[in-house]
């Protein structure tokens, strides 16, 4: 991801991403694998690009579940892949990612509608 962002300097120089909506999601090997730190540090280049950053609002109540292991946070959707990457995302994690994606699409749609 860092290589991709570093290679995106041309987009930055052209202001190509200013006003675009962006979001971050992640996975980690363990429950305490740094998902929040990864997402927060990933916001920085998006902000330098001039993007509007969207998280995963608490309206998605699944992130507050205490009955199962849930990835993600208000900063963005996430899942726990397991130490060897073999764990597949649980339904609650997929629901969070879908909610965040739809949230991004709604905001982008509203912003685009105001540009016309």
N, CA, C and O atoms as CSV, one atom per row, in Angstrom:
chain,resi,resn,atom,element,x,y,z
A,1,UNK,N,N,0.823,-1.181,0.000
A,1,UNK,CA,C,0.000,0.000,0.000
A,1,UNK,C,C,0.871,1.248,0.000
A,1,UNK,O,O,0.578,2.233,-0.678
A,2,UNK,N,N,1.952,1.182,0.780
A,2,UNK,CA,C,2.849,2.336,0.825
A,2,UNK,C,C,3.440,2.620,-0.550
A,2,UNK,O,O,3.559,3.781,-0.942
A,3,UNK,N,N,3.808,1.587,-1.281
A,3,UNK,CA,C,4.346,1.793,-2.627
A,3,UNK,C,C,3.311,2.465,-3.529
A,3,UNK,O,O,3.643,3.368,-4.297
A,4,UNK,N,N,2.069,2.026,-3.432
A,4,UNK,CA,C,1.000,2.620,-4.227
A,4,UNK,C,C,0.853,4.102,-3.892
A,4,UNK,O,O,0.793,4.946,-4.786
A,5,UNK,N,N,0.795,4.408,-2.603
A,5,UNK,CA,C,0.627,5.802,-2.183
A,5,UNK,C,C,1.833,6.647,-2.597
A,5,UNK,O,O,1.677,7.781,-3.050
A,6,UNK,N,N,3.026,6.093,-2.440
A,6,UNK,CA,C,4.224,6.829,-2.843
A,6,UNK,C,C,4.233,7.091,-4.348
A,6,UNK,O,O,4.734,8.121,-4.802
A,7,UNK,N,N,3.682,6.163,-5.112
A,7,UNK,CA,C,3.653,6.318,-6.569
A,7,UNK,C,C,2.537,7.259,-7.029
A,7,UNK,O,O,2.458,7.599,-8.210
A,8,UNK,N,N,1.686,7.675,-6.110
A,8,UNK,CA,C,0.547,8.516,-6.474
A,8,UNK,C,C,0.871,10.012,-6.411
A,8,UNK,O,O,-0.032,10.849,-6.398
A,9,UNK,N,N,2.143,10.334,-6.372
A,9,UNK,CA,C,2.548,11.738,-6.314
A,9,UNK,C,C,2.026,12.558,-7.482
A,9,UNK,O,O,1.730,13.742,-7.326
A,10,UNK,N,N,1.912,11.942,-8.641
A,10,UNK,CA,C,1.377,12.650,-9.799
A,10,UNK,C,C,-0.071,13.062,-9.588
A,10,UNK,O,O,-0.481,14.150,-9.996
A,11,UNK,N,N,-0.837,12.199,-8.957
A,11,UNK,CA,C,-2.232,12.545,-8.645
A,11,UNK,C,C,-2.273,13.733,-7.694
A,11,UNK,O,O,-3.088,14.643,-7.849
A,12,UNK,N,N,-1.378,13.710,-6.703
A,12,UNK,CA,C,-1.301,14.808,-5.747
A,12,UNK,C,C,-0.922,16.105,-6.471
A,12,UNK,O,O,-1.537,17.147,-6.245
A,13,UNK,N,N,0.085,16.035,-7.335
A,13,UNK,CA,C,0.563,17.234,-8.028
A,13,UNK,C,C,-0.519,17.848,-8.916
A,13,UNK,O,O,-0.558,19.065,-9.101
A,14,UNK,N,N,-1.393,17.006,-9.463
A,14,UNK,CA,C,-2.482,17.487,-10.328
A,14,UNK,C,C,-3.750,17.799,-9.548
A,14,UNK,O,O,-4.748,18.224,-10.132
A,15,UNK,N,N,-3.721,17.592,-8.227
A,15,UNK,CA,C,-4.920,17.772,-7.393
A,15,UNK,C,C,-6.073,16.893,-7.872
A,15,UNK,O,O,-7.241,17.261,-7.747
A,16,UNK,N,N,-5.735,15.741,-8.417
A,16,UNK,CA,C,-6.733,14.869,-9.029
A,16,UNK,C,C,-7.697,14.243,-8.018
A,16,UNK,O,O,-8.789,13.815,-8.392
A,17,UNK,N,N,-7.308,14.188,-6.761
A,17,UNK,CA,C,-8.157,13.527,-5.768
A,17,UNK,C,C,-8.826,14.505,-4.805
A,17,UNK,O,O,-9.539,14.082,-3.896
A,18,UNK,N,N,-8.608,15.791,-4.991
A,18,UNK,CA,C,-9.214,16.792,-4.108
A,18,UNK,C,C,-10.738,16.684,-4.193
A,18,UNK,O,O,-11.320,16.713,-5.278
A,19,UNK,N,N,-11.365,16.561,-3.029
A,19,UNK,CA,C,-12.819,16.475,-2.967
A,19,UNK,C,C,-13.385,15.095,-3.213
A,19,UNK,O,O,-14.596,14.901,-3.109
A,20,UNK,N,N,-12.539,14.127,-3.538
A,20,UNK,CA,C,-13.009,12.746,-3.731
A,20,UNK,C,C,-13.198,12.104,-2.367
A,20,UNK,O,O,-12.534,12.476,-1.399
A,21,UNK,N,N,-14.097,11.145,-2.295
A,21,UNK,CA,C,-14.381,10.452,-1.045
A,21,UNK,C,C,-13.507,9.210,-0.954
A,21,UNK,O,O,-13.413,8.431,-1.903
A,22,UNK,N,N,-12.876,9.035,0.183
A,22,UNK,CA,C,-12.035,7.872,0.415
A,22,UNK,C,C,-12.337,7.244,1.759
A,22,UNK,O,O,-12.847,7.902,2.666
A,23,UNK,N,N,-12.022,5.979,1.878
A,23,UNK,CA,C,-12.206,5.249,3.129
A,23,UNK,C,C,-11.113,4.198,3.224
A,23,UNK,O,O,-10.471,3.856,2.231
A,24,UNK,N,N,-10.916,3.701,4.410
A,24,UNK,CA,C,-9.897,2.685,4.643
A,24,UNK,C,C,-10.533,1.530,5.389
A,24,UNK,O,O,-11.327,1.721,6.310
A,25,UNK,N,N,-10.166,0.325,4.971
A,25,UNK,CA,C,-10.545,-0.874,5.718
A,25,UNK,C,C,-9.306,-1.723,5.858
A,25,UNK,O,O,-8.331,-1.522,5.134
A,26,UNK,N,N,-9.325,-2.662,6.770
A,26,UNK,CA,C,-8.100,-3.403,7.042
A,26,UNK,C,C,-8.387,-4.815,7.552
A,26,UNK,O,O,-9.521,-5.172,7.871
A,27,UNK,N,N,-7.332,-5.585,7.613
A,27,UNK,CA,C,-7.383,-6.874,8.296
A,27,UNK,C,C,-6.092,-7.020,9.082
A,27,UNK,O,O,-5.086,-6.377,8.783
A,28,UNK,N,N,-6.139,-7.866,10.076
A,28,UNK,CA,C,-4.944,-8.112,10.880
A,28,UNK,C,C,-4.892,-9.583,11.236
A,28,UNK,O,O,-5.873,-10.310,11.083
A,29,UNK,N,N,-3.756,-10.002,11.704
A,29,UNK,CA,C,-3.586,-11.396,12.067
A,29,UNK,C,C,-4.228,-11.754,13.388
A,29,UNK,O,O,-4.613,-12.903,13.607
A,30,UNK,N,N,-4.344,-10.775,14.273
A,30,UNK,CA,C,-4.894,-11.030,15.597
A,30,UNK,C,C,-5.875,-9.928,15.972
A,30,UNK,O,O,-5.960,-8.898,15.303
A,31,UNK,N,N,-6.601,-10.157,17.035
A,31,UNK,CA,C,-7.598,-9.194,17.485
A,31,UNK,C,C,-6.956,-7.859,17.858
A,31,UNK,O,O,-7.590,-6.812,17.728
A,32,UNK,N,N,-5.743,-7.885,18.304
A,32,UNK,CA,C,-5.054,-6.657,18.706
A,32,UNK,C,C,-3.889,-6.396,17.754
A,32,UNK,O,O,-2.793,-6.030,18.179
A,33,UNK,N,N,-4.143,-6.590,16.470
A,33,UNK,CA,C,-3.097,-6.507,15.458
A,33,UNK,C,C,-2.875,-5.139,14.866
A,33,UNK,O,O,-2.201,-5.025,13.842
A,34,UNK,N,N,-3.413,-4.097,15.465
A,34,UNK,CA,C,-3.128,-2.741,15.017
A,34,UNK,C,C,-4.077,-2.196,13.968
A,34,UNK,O,O,-3.699,-1.307,13.205
A,35,UNK,N,N,-5.306,-2.708,13.907
A,35,UNK,CA,C,-6.243,-2.227,12.900
A,35,UNK,C,C,-6.474,-0.719,13.004
A,35,UNK,O,O,-6.423,-0.019,11.993
A,36,UNK,N,N,-6.723,-0.217,14.196
A,36,UNK,CA,C,-7.004,1.212,14.343
A,36,UNK,C,C,-5.793,2.051,13.967
A,36,UNK,O,O,-5.932,3.064,13.281
A,37,UNK,N,N,-4.611,1.644,14.408
A,37,UNK,CA,C,-3.399,2.404,14.074
A,37,UNK,C,C,-3.161,2.391,12.565
A,37,UNK,O,O,-2.759,3.404,11.993
A,38,UNK,N,N,-3.403,1.271,11.930
A,38,UNK,CA,C,-3.223,1.177,10.480
A,38,UNK,C,C,-4.174,2.117,9.761
A,38,UNK,O,O,-3.770,2.853,8.862
A,39,UNK,N,N,-5.438,2.090,10.159
A,39,UNK,CA,C,-6.421,2.948,9.495
A,39,UNK,C,C,-6.099,4.422,9.731
A,39,UNK,O,O,-6.106,5.218,8.791
A,40,UNK,N,N,-5.818,4.784,10.973
A,40,UNK,CA,C,-5.530,6.192,11.271
A,40,UNK,C,C,-4.305,6.683,10.506
A,40,UNK,O,O,-4.316,7.798,9.983
A,41,UNK,N,N,-3.269,5.888,10.432
A,41,UNK,CA,C,-2.079,6.331,9.700
A,41,UNK,C,C,-2.337,6.360,8.199
A,41,UNK,O,O,-1.682,7.111,7.477
A,42,UNK,N,N,-3.268,5.566,7.726
A,42,UNK,CA,C,-3.620,5.585,6.302
A,42,UNK,C,C,-4.439,6.813,5.929
A,42,UNK,O,O,-4.477,7.202,4.762
A,43,UNK,N,N,-5.088,7.418,6.899
A,43,UNK,CA,C,-5.842,8.648,6.638
A,43,UNK,C,C,-4.918,9.792,6.205
A,43,UNK,O,O,-5.318,10.637,5.403
A,44,UNK,N,N,-3.706,9.826,6.720
A,44,UNK,CA,C,-2.810,10.958,6.473
A,44,UNK,C,C,-2.557,11.211,4.991
A,44,UNK,O,O,-2.726,12.344,4.540
A,45,UNK,N,N,-2.158,10.205,4.217
A,45,UNK,CA,C,-1.966,10.505,2.795
A,45,UNK,C,C,-3.261,10.881,2.092
A,45,UNK,O,O,-3.244,11.702,1.175
A,46,UNK,N,N,-4.385,10.299,2.502
A,46,UNK,CA,C,-5.662,10.666,1.882
A,46,UNK,C,C,-5.964,12.139,2.130
A,46,UNK,O,O,-6.457,12.836,1.244
A,47,UNK,N,N,-5.668,12.603,3.329
A,47,UNK,CA,C,-5.881,14.008,3.643
A,47,UNK,C,C,-4.913,14.897,2.858
A,47,UNK,O,O,-5.288,15.987,2.426
A,48,UNK,N,N,-3.688,14.445,2.674
A,48,UNK,CA,C,-2.725,15.208,1.860
A,48,UNK,C,C,-3.192,15.288,0.410
A,48,UNK,O,O,-2.925,16.276,-0.275
A,49,UNK,N,N,-3.881,14.261,-0.057
A,49,UNK,CA,C,-4.442,14.282,-1.415
A,49,UNK,C,C,-5.645,15.216,-1.505
A,49,UNK,O,O,-6.104,15.526,-2.605
A,50,UNK,N,N,-6.159,15.669,-0.359
A,50,UNK,CA,C,-7.329,16.542,-0.353
A,50,UNK,C,C,-8.642,15.784,-0.350
A,50,UNK,O,O,-9.690,16.341,-0.676
A,51,UNK,N,N,-8.584,14.517,0.017
A,51,UNK,CA,C,-9.787,13.682,-0.001
A,51,UNK,C,C,-10.652,13.905,1.233
A,51,UNK,O,O,-10.184,14.392,2.263
A,52,UNK,N,N,-11.896,13.546,1.108
A,52,UNK,CA,C,-12.846,13.548,2.209
A,52,UNK,C,C,-12.853,12.120,2.748
A,52,UNK,O,O,-13.187,11.183,2.022
A,53,UNK,N,N,-12.487,11.951,4.011
A,53,UNK,CA,C,-12.324,10.627,4.601
A,53,UNK,C,C,-13.601,10.223,5.331
A,53,UNK,O,O,-14.156,10.989,6.119
A,54,UNK,N,N,-14.050,9.013,5.053
A,54,UNK,CA,C,-15.285,8.490,5.633
A,54,UNK,C,C,-14.971,7.236,6.443
A,54,UNK,O,O,-14.250,6.352,5.982
A,55,UNK,N,N,-15.512,7.171,7.640
A,55,UNK,CA,C,-15.302,6.009,8.498
A,55,UNK,C,C,-16.516,5.093,8.512
A,55,UNK,O,O,-17.317,5.071,7.577
A,56,UNK,N,N,-16.627,4.349,9.584
A,56,UNK,CA,C,-17.728,3.410,9.791
A,56,UNK,C,C,-18.524,3.900,11.005
A,56,UNK,O,O,-18.173,3.577,12.140
A,57,UNK,N,N,-19.589,4.676,10.781
A,57,UNK,CA,C,-20.303,5.274,11.913
A,57,UNK,C,C,-20.937,4.225,12.826
A,57,UNK,O,O,-21.186,3.085,12.433
A,58,UNK,N,N,-21.184,4.655,14.049
A,58,UNK,CA,C,-21.815,3.760,15.019
A,58,UNK,C,C,-23.241,3.388,14.621
A,58,UNK,O,O,-23.865,2.546,15.267
A,59,UNK,N,N,-23.754,4.005,13.572
A,59,UNK,CA,C,-25.052,3.563,13.056
A,59,UNK,C,C,-24.974,2.089,12.672
A,59,UNK,O,O,-25.973,1.372,12.735
A,60,UNK,N,N,-23.772,1.634,12.270
A,60,UNK,CA,C,-23.550,0.198,12.081
A,60,UNK,C,C,-23.284,-0.382,13.469
A,60,UNK,O,O,-22.149,-0.383,13.946
A,61,UNK,N,N,-24.334,-0.869,14.101
A,61,UNK,CA,C,-24.245,-1.315,15.495
A,61,UNK,C,C,-23.475,-2.619,15.652
A,61,UNK,O,O,-23.104,-2.983,16.768
A,62,UNK,N,N,-23.232,-3.323,14.562
A,62,UNK,CA,C,-22.496,-4.582,14.645
A,62,UNK,C,C,-21.108,-4.432,15.229
A,62,UNK,O,O,-20.573,-5.381,15.801
A,63,UNK,N,N,-20.516,-3.257,15.096
A,63,UNK,CA,C,-19.164,-3.078,15.630
A,63,UNK,C,C,-19.138,-3.025,17.151
A,63,UNK,O,O,-18.065,-3.035,17.754
A,64,UNK,N,N,-20.300,-2.969,17.770
A,64,UNK,CA,C,-20.361,-2.926,19.231
A,64,UNK,C,C,-20.684,-4.287,19.837
A,64,UNK,O,O,-20.890,-4.393,21.046
A,65,UNK,N,N,-20.729,-5.321,19.014
A,65,UNK,CA,C,-21.056,-6.653,19.502
A,65,UNK,C,C,-20.009,-7.163,20.482
A,65,UNK,O,O,-18.808,-6.998,20.270
A,66,UNK,N,N,-20.476,-7.777,21.544
A,66,UNK,CA,C,-19.578,-8.408,22.506
A,66,UNK,C,C,-19.775,-9.919,22.508
A,66,UNK,O,O,-19.224,-10.614,23.361
A,67,UNK,N,N,-20.553,-10.430,21.565
A,67,UNK,CA,C,-20.836,-11.860,21.534
A,67,UNK,C,C,-19.911,-12.626,20.590
A,67,UNK,O,O,-19.911,-13.857,20.586
A,68,UNK,N,N,-19.122,-11.901,19.789
A,68,UNK,CA,C,-18.189,-12.544,18.870
A,68,UNK,C,C,-17.026,-11.603,18.604
A,68,UNK,O,O,-17.091,-10.418,18.929
A,69,UNK,N,N,-15.980,-12.124,18.024
A,69,UNK,CA,C,-14.838,-11.297,17.654
A,69,UNK,C,C,-15.224,-10.497,16.420
A,69,UNK,O,O,-15.640,-11.060,15.407
A,70,UNK,N,N,-15.084,-9.180,16.514
A,70,UNK,CA,C,-15.478,-8.288,15.428
A,70,UNK,C,C,-14.294,-7.404,15.079
A,70,UNK,O,O,-13.678,-6.803,15.960
A,71,UNK,N,N,-13.981,-7.326,13.810
A,71,UNK,CA,C,-12.941,-6.421,13.358
A,71,UNK,C,C,-13.516,-5.042,13.121
A,71,UNK,O,O,-14.729,-4.839,13.178
A,72,UNK,N,N,-12.628,-4.097,12.855
A,72,UNK,CA,C,-13.064,-2.755,12.517
A,72,UNK,C,C,-13.328,-1.886,13.729
A,72,UNK,O,O,-13.226,-2.319,14.877
A,73,UNK,N,N,-13.673,-0.637,13.427
A,73,UNK,CA,C,-13.923,0.385,14.441
A,73,UNK,C,C,-14.612,1.542,13.729
A,73,UNK,O,O,-14.858,1.459,12.526
A,74,UNK,N,N,-14.929,2.615,14.442
A,74,UNK,CA,C,-15.526,3.769,13.764
A,74,UNK,C,C,-14.612,4.358,12.685
A,74,UNK,O,O,-15.075,5.115,11.832
A,75,UNK,N,N,-13.337,4.023,12.714
A,75,UNK,CA,C,-12.405,4.533,11.707
A,75,UNK,C,C,-12.545,3.792,10.380
A,75,UNK,O,O,-12.248,4.351,9.324
A,76,UNK,N,N,-12.993,2.544,10.427
A,76,UNK,CA,C,-13.166,1.772,9.201
A,76,UNK,C,C,-13.414,0.307,9.490
A,76,UNK,O,O,-13.122,-0.198,10.574
A,77,UNK,N,N,-13.955,-0.354,8.497
A,77,UNK,CA,C,-14.266,-1.775,8.617
A,77,UNK,C,C,-12.984,-2.600,8.689
A,77,UNK,O,O,-11.927,-2.171,8.226
A,78,UNK,N,N,-13.093,-3.760,9.262
A,78,UNK,CA,C,-11.929,-4.632,9.367
A,78,UNK,C,C,-12.331,-6.050,9.675
A,78,UNK,O,O,-13.487,-6.342,9.982
A,79,UNK,N,N,-11.360,-6.919,9.588
A,79,UNK,CA,C,-11.559,-8.319,9.932
A,79,UNK,C,C,-10.258,-8.864,10.501
A,79,UNK,O,O,-9.202,-8.245,10.372
A,80,UNK,N,N,-10.345,-10.003,11.117
A,80,UNK,CA,C,-9.174,-10.666,11.664
A,80,UNK,C,C,-8.918,-11.905,10.818
A,80,UNK,O,O,-9.730,-12.830,10.784
A,81,UNK,N,N,-7.783,-11.908,10.141
A,81,UNK,CA,C,-7.467,-12.971,9.191
A,81,UNK,C,C,-6.790,-14.166,9.843
A,81,UNK,O,O,-6.661,-15.217,9.215
A,82,UNK,N,N,-6.359,-14.026,11.082
A,82,UNK,CA,C,-5.636,-15.097,11.751
A,82,UNK,C,C,-4.140,-14.985,11.474
A,82,UNK,O,O,-3.729,-14.371,10.490
A,83,UNK,N,N,-3.331,-15.582,12.347
A,83,UNK,CA,C,-1.879,-15.452,12.204
A,83,UNK,C,C,-1.336,-15.941,10.859
A,83,UNK,O,O,-0.317,-15.442,10.380
A,84,UNK,N,N,-2.011,-16.908,10.256
A,84,UNK,CA,C,-1.533,-17.434,8.973
A,84,UNK,C,C,-2.411,-16.991,7.800
A,84,UNK,O,O,-2.220,-17.449,6.673
A,85,UNK,N,N,-3.372,-16.101,8.065
A,85,UNK,CA,C,-4.237,-15.593,7.004
A,85,UNK,C,C,-5.350,-16.523,6.577
A,85,UNK,O,O,-6.021,-16.265,5.577
A,86,UNK,N,N,-5.559,-17.599,7.315
A,86,UNK,CA,C,-6.538,-18.603,6.892
A,86,UNK,C,C,-7.965,-18.331,7.380
A,86,UNK,O,O,-8.908,-18.961,6.902
A,87,UNK,N,N,-8.129,-17.417,8.309
A,87,UNK,CA,C,-9.466,-17.136,8.832
A,87,UNK,C,C,-10.209,-16.232,7.849
A,87,UNK,O,O,-9.703,-15.183,7.452
A,88,UNK,N,N,-11.395,-16.644,7.471
A,88,UNK,CA,C,-12.192,-15.848,6.530
A,88,UNK,C,C,-13.029,-14.836,7.315
A,88,UNK,O,O,-13.369,-15.084,8.472
A,89,UNK,N,N,-13.364,-13.699,6.699
A,89,UNK,CA,C,-14.172,-12.706,7.405
A,89,UNK,C,C,-15.521,-13.280,7.836
A,89,UNK,O,O,-16.187,-13.985,7.078
A,90,UNK,N,N,-15.896,-12.965,9.049
A,90,UNK,CA,C,-17.200,-13.372,9.566
A,90,UNK,C,C,-18.278,-12.516,8.901
A,90,UNK,O,O,-17.978,-11.473,8.319
A,91,UNK,N,N,-19.514,-12.953,8.987
A,91,UNK,CA,C,-20.627,-12.196,8.403
A,91,UNK,C,C,-20.682,-10.778,8.956
A,91,UNK,O,O,-20.943,-9.834,8.211
A,92,UNK,N,N,-20.442,-10.619,10.249
A,92,UNK,CA,C,-20.502,-9.293,10.863
A,92,UNK,C,C,-19.454,-8.364,10.258
A,92,UNK,O,O,-19.705,-7.171,10.085
A,93,UNK,N,N,-18.271,-8.913,9.933
A,93,UNK,CA,C,-17.222,-8.108,9.301
A,93,UNK,C,C,-17.606,-7.747,7.870
A,93,UNK,O,O,-17.377,-6.620,7.431
A,94,UNK,N,N,-18.182,-8.686,7.150
A,94,UNK,CA,C,-18.638,-8.408,5.781
A,94,UNK,C,C,-19.759,-7.372,5.794
A,94,UNK,O,O,-19.819,-6.499,4.928
A,95,UNK,N,N,-20.645,-7.476,6.784
A,95,UNK,CA,C,-21.723,-6.493,6.916
A,95,UNK,C,C,-21.153,-5.098,7.179
A,95,UNK,O,O,-21.644,-4.112,6.628
A,96,UNK,N,N,-20.122,-5.013,8.017
A,96,UNK,CA,C,-19.495,-3.723,8.297
A,96,UNK,C,C,-18.850,-3.135,7.049
A,96,UNK,O,O,-18.975,-1.938,6.789
A,97,UNK,N,N,-18.165,-3.965,6.283
A,97,UNK,CA,C,-17.537,-3.493,5.048
A,97,UNK,C,C,-18.594,-3.030,4.049
A,97,UNK,O,O,-18.428,-2.003,3.392
A,98,UNK,N,N,-19.670,-3.785,3.939
A,98,UNK,CA,C,-20.752,-3.394,3.032
A,98,UNK,C,C,-21.376,-2.072,3.479
A,98,UNK,O,O,-21.633,-1.193,2.657
A,99,UNK,N,N,-21.618,-1.935,4.779
A,99,UNK,CA,C,-22.192,-0.694,5.307
A,99,UNK,C,C,-21.273,0.483,4.997
A,99,UNK,O,O,-21.737,1.528,4.540
A,100,UNK,N,N,-19.982,0.322,5.241
A,100,UNK,CA,C,-19.047,1.408,4.980
A,100,UNK,C,C,-19.000,1.740,3.490
A,100,UNK,O,O,-18.975,2.914,3.120
A,101,UNK,N,N,-18.989,0.731,2.642
A,101,UNK,CA,C,-18.986,0.974,1.200
A,101,UNK,C,C,-20.225,1.723,0.743
A,101,UNK,O,O,-20.132,2.645,-0.068
A,102,UNK,N,N,-21.382,1.333,1.256
A,102,UNK,CA,C,-22.619,2.033,0.904
A,102,UNK,C,C,-22.614,3.460,1.449
A,102,UNK,O,O,-23.124,4.380,0.810
A,103,UNK,N,N,-22.036,3.631,2.630
A,103,UNK,CA,C,-21.923,4.956,3.237
A,103,UNK,C,C,-21.047,5.868,2.364
A,103,UNK,O,O,-21.395,7.023,2.118
A,104,UNK,N,N,-19.930,5.345,1.910
A,104,UNK,CA,C,-19.041,6.089,1.012
A,104,UNK,C,C,-19.788,6.459,-0.271
A,104,UNK,O,O,-19.719,7.599,-0.729
A,105,UNK,N,N,-20.501,5.488,-0.845
A,105,UNK,CA,C,-21.228,5.726,-2.100
A,105,UNK,C,C,-22.306,6.795,-1.923
A,105,UNK,O,O,-22.481,7.642,-2.799
A,106,UNK,N,N,-23.034,6.770,-0.794
A,106,UNK,CA,C,-24.070,7.788,-0.544
A,106,UNK,C,C,-23.452,9.183,-0.452
A,106,UNK,O,O,-23.964,10.141,-1.030
A,107,UNK,N,N,-22.360,9.276,0.274
A,107,UNK,CA,C,-21.717,10.587,0.431
A,107,UNK,C,C,-21.166,11.067,-0.906
A,107,UNK,O,O,-21.338,12.234,-1.258
A,108,UNK,N,N,-20.511,10.194,-1.651
A,108,UNK,CA,C,-19.971,10.577,-2.963
A,108,UNK,C,C,-21.086,10.993,-3.902
A,108,UNK,O,O,-20.936,11.951,-4.660
A,109,UNK,N,N,-22.192,10.286,-3.858
A,109,UNK,CA,C,-23.329,10.614,-4.711
A,109,UNK,C,C,-23.884,11.990,-4.378
A,109,UNK,O,O,-24.200,12.771,-5.275
A,110,UNK,N,N,-24.003,12.285,-3.099
A,110,UNK,CA,C,-24.509,13.596,-2.681
A,110,UNK,C,C,-23.547,14.713,-3.091
A,110,UNK,O,O,-23.982,15.776,-3.533
A,111,UNK,N,N,-22.269,14.480,-2.947
A,111,UNK,CA,C,-21.284,15.490,-3.338
A,111,UNK,C,C,-21.300,15.710,-4.842
A,111,UNK,O,O,-21.223,16.846,-5.310
A,112,UNK,N,N,-21.399,14.641,-5.585
A,112,UNK,CA,C,-21.413,14.752,-7.040
A,112,UNK,C,C,-22.663,15.490,-7.503
A,112,UNK,O,O,-22.604,16.275,-8.450
A,113,UNK,N,N,-23.792,15.246,-6.846
A,113,UNK,CA,C,-25.048,15.890,-7.225
A,113,UNK,C,C,-24.966,17.408,-7.046
A,113,UNK,O,O,-25.611,18.153,-7.785
A,114,UNK,N,N,-24.188,17.866,-6.080
A,114,UNK,CA,C,-24.080,19.300,-5.831
A,114,UNK,C,C,-23.126,19.984,-6.817
A,114,UNK,O,O,-23.130,21.209,-6.931
A,115,UNK,N,N,-22.314,19.203,-7.524
A,115,UNK,CA,C,-21.366,19.775,-8.490
A,115,UNK,C,C,-22.016,20.094,-9.822
A,115,UNK,O,O,-21.480,20.885,-10.598
A,116,UNK,N,N,-23.144,19.501,-10.095
A,116,UNK,CA,C,-23.785,19.677,-11.417
A,116,UNK,C,C,-24.466,20.993,-11.580
A,116,UNK,O,O,-25.038,21.266,-12.634
